[in-house]
Amino acid sequence: MKRLTFFLLAVLALLGCSGNRALLIKTNEMPGWILTDWQVFTKQEEIKKELAENYSLYSGYGIKKMIIQELSTSDFKIIRVEMYFLADKTGARGLYRRYQSTFQVPVGDEGSETIGMISFYRNNWFVRVIAFRNLMNKNDLLKPVARQLDQKLTSKR
């Protein structure tokens, strides 16, 4: 009986997260990469704990939800995706401006890149795609991920 109860709770949890799962990068979209971790934070206490000292910065823009996902390869390459749903587009743009660089990329409403990171915003979402480890041609790996996320956010409207 305990197993059945656990199974039902797990199914309900997955169904409740289906909208968030649509935003995740799938294995068929990134051949050779697997989704090794993903978390969704919707309660301010959870978001505050996850962001730690950065919480006061992010909360000033009206953060409502946070999705973190990690993609990796068998040779230990790691890409981290951070998606922040904010109260409005102005908040998303404001947060993006904090991470904006002079090198613009055609993703989102506005997007930019630095070595190892692409950030952009689309509607109420602010997104950062970050390379961990010493990946050769880091941004060449990050751009397809950013484009896929942008397409998912555009179709979610």
Helices and strands as residue ranges (DSSP letters): H 2-16, H 18-21, G 27-29, E 34-41, H 44-51, G 52-54, H 55-59, E 63-72, E 78-86, H 89-99, E 103-104, E 110-114, E 117-122, E 125-132, H 138-156
